C-alpha cells in the first residue's frame, strides 16, 4: 500500500509545487493538470497491479510472506426464501484491495477533472491575452494582407 501511495502522492506533489510558483501562467497550469489526470488514469488501469507486484517482490526480499490478512467473514442473516450469497464473501482480500484502490483513484480523478475543467475554461476565455496568441493573430493579418492588398 505504501508503494501505491508513494507513486500517487509523488506525482500530485510535483504538480502541486509547480502550481504554487508565482510566475506560472494558466495555460501551463492546465497542461500540468492534464498530465496529472492522464497519469492517474493510467495508474488506475495499470499501476495498481504493477505496484502490488513490486510490493510482493519487496516483501519476499525482506522474508515477509506476501499476502493480505484474511478478515473473519461477517455472517449475514438471510431472510426466508433468500438464495443469494453476499458478494463480499466471494472476493479475495487482494481483489477487495484492488477495488478499493480503484475507487480511491476515481475520487482523485473526479476532483482533478472538476478543477481542470474550470481552469481550462478560464484559460480558453483569456487565451487572447497570451503573447503567443497575439503574435499568431498578427501573423494571420500579415498573411491576409499579402494575399489581398486591399486590406
N, C-alpha and C positions, 0 to 999 in steps of 0.2 A: 504494500500500500504506500510505503514511503517513496518508492521509486516513481509511482504514478503521480503522487502529489509533487514530488520534486520536479518532474518534467513539466507538468501543467503550470505550477506556480513560477518556475523559472521563466517560461515563455511570457506569462502575464506580467511578471516583474520587469522584464526587459522593455515591453511596450509601455508599461506604466512610467518608467523612468524617462523614456523618450517623450511621452505625452506631457510630462511636467516641465520640460525645458521651456525657457522663456521665449526663445526665438522660433518656435515651431509654428508652421502655418497649418491652416485647417486641411488643406489638400494632402499634406504629408501625414497628418494625424489620421485622416481617413484611410490612407494607404496602409499604415501600420495596423490599424484596427482590422482592416480587411484581411491582412496577412495573419493576424492572430485568430480571426474567425476561421480561416482556412486551416490553420494549424490544429485548432481544437476539433474541427470536423474530421480531419484526417486521423487525429489521435483517437477520437471516439471509435472510428471504424477499425483501425489497425494497431494503434499504440497501446491499448489496454492489454491486448493479447501478448504483444511483444514485452511489455513491462512485467506481466505475470511470468513469462518465460525467463526473463532476466532475473526476477526475484527468486524463482525456483533454482536457477544456477547458483546464485549467491548463497542461498540457504544450504545447498549441498556442499559448497566450498567451506562453509562455516560448520559443517557437520550438524546441521539442523534439519529435521525432517520437513520437507516441503509439503505443505497441505494446509487445508483450512480446518480449524477445530469444528467438530460437529456439535450442534446445539440440540439439546433434547427437544424432540418434536412435541409441540403442544397438541394435546388431544382436544379434538373438536367434537362437541356433541352433535350427533346427527338427528335430524328430525325424522319422524316416521315416514318411510317411503323415499328417503333421500339416498341416491346411489353414488353421487359424485364424491371423489376424494378431494381433499384440499390440494391445490396446485403447488403450494409452497413445500409440501412434504415430498413431492416427487422431484424437485430440483436439487441438484448437488449444491454444496456450500460455495463452490467455485463459480457455478453459474449464477447463483444469487448475488455474489460479489460483482460479477461482470455486469449484471443488470443494474445493480446499484451504481456502479461507476459510469455506466452509460446515461443513467438518469442525472447524475451529477454533471456530466459533460453537456447534456441537454439544457440544464438550468444555466450553466455558464454561457452557452451559445445564445439562449434566449435573451439574457442580459446584455451580452455584447451586441447582438443584432439590433436590439432596441436602441442602444446608444449609437451604434453605427448608422442606422437609418436616419436618425435625426441629424447627426453630424454630416452625413453625406448630402442630405437635403440642403443644409446650410452651406456646404461647400459649393454645391451647384448654384445656389442663389447668388453667392458672392464671388463666383469664379471670374466675373468681369473685372474684379479689382486686381487680379493676378497680373504681374508683368508679362508673363508668357502669353496670356490671352490677349492683352493689348497689342503685343508685338505681332501675333498672328493676325489680329484684326487689321493692323496697319499693313502687313504684307498682302493680305487679301485685297485691300483697297488699291494698293500699288499695282497688283496684277490686273485688277478690273480696269484701272486707268490705262494700262498699257494695251489691253485688249480693245478698249473703247475710249479713244482720246477725247470724246465729247464730255466726259465726266469731270 
